[in-house]
Amino acid sequence: MKRIVIFITFVFSFIFMGCAQEQGYKSVNNDEFAKVISAKKVQIVDVRSSKEFDEGHIKNAVNMDVLKAEFNDQIQSLKKKVPVAVYCRSGKRSKVAAKKLASLGYTVYELDKGIAAWNGDIVK
């Protein structure tokens, strides 16, 4: 019986670790995201619409709307050797963008729950 429990625990651990690695990016909270974007070498990408971006965004962010067809072309301007920090309003679009970027070989940090829950500075 003990062997079965150990085996089942091992199998579930392996499955969950595989799912986390499959995601390919790190979804982080406000504090962790603030640390990431305070680094000298980081690319900050706001994946909301240009209207949303103009209403307020994180300092030094560039706007690349993940819902626009040109998003795939725009991300080609990002440097693969420099981490990318992405965010949107609530975290849904940024997860889509983060998954795409990670699949292309970028190191990606995604602001979980988006700018709506952000407690840092906003530039208008």
N, C-alpha and C positions, 0 to 999 in steps of 0.2 A: 504494500500500500504506500509506504514511504517513497519508494522508487517512482511510483505513478505520479504522486504529487510533485516530486522534483522534476520529473519529465514534463508534466503539464506546465509547471512554472517556467521551465526553460523555453518551451515552445511559445508561450504567450510573451515572454520577454523578447524573444527573437522577432516575433511578429510586430510588436510595438516598436522595437528599435528600427526595424525595416521601414515601418510607416513614417517614422520621424525622419529617417534619412531620405526617403522618397520625396518628401516635401522639398528638400533642397535649399531652403532658406531658413533664416531664424526670425521668428515673430517675437518681438520684444515689447516690454511695457514702456511707459513714459521715461522712467529713470534710465533704463538701459539705452533707449533711443537717444536721449539727451547726451549720454556718454559717447555713443557712436558718432553723432553729428558734430561733437566738439573736437573730434580728431582732425588733425591737419589735412589728412588725405582721405576724403570721403566725398562721394557724389550724392547730393540730396535731390531726389526726384519726387515731385508732386504729380500724381497720376489722375488728378481731378480735371474737370473742364477748365478752360481758360477763364470763364466767368467766375467760377469758384476760386480759382487761383488769385484773380484780381481782387477778390473780396478779403483776402488775407492768406498768407502762407508763411512757412518757416523760412527764416533768413537763409540766403544762398541757395534756395531750392530752384530747380528749373522745372518748367511745366511740360509734361509729356502725357497727354490725355490717353489713357489706356483704351478708351472706347473708340478712338479715332483710327482710321485705316493707316495713317502715317506713323502710328506708334512704333511699329516694327522698324521703320526706317530711322526714326528718331533715336531709338536706343542704340543704334550702331555707332552713335557719336560718343557713347560712354566707354571709358577705359576699363578693360577687363581686369587689370591688375589693381584697380582702386575699388574698395568696397562701395556698394550702392545702398543708400538708405531710402526706402520708398514709403510713401504714405498717401492716404486719400481721406475722405470724410469720416467713414466709419470702420474701415478696414477690409471691406469686401473687394473693392477694385484693386487695392494695393496687394492683396494676396494673389490676385490673378496676375498682376504685373511681376510680383516677386517670383512666382512659379515660372513665368516665361523667362525672366532674366537668369534665374538659377539654371534653367535648362540650357541656356546658352553659355554657361560657364562663369557667370558673375558671382561674387560673394555678396549676398543680399541680406539686409536687415529690414524687416517690415514692422511699421508701427502698428501694433495690435490695437484695435478699437479706433484707430485713425485720429485725425486732427480734432475731431469733436471732443475727444477726451484728453487732448494735449494740454499740459499745464505749463508749457514753456512760452516763449515770446512768439508773437505773430507780427509779420511785416505786412503793411497795406500799401 
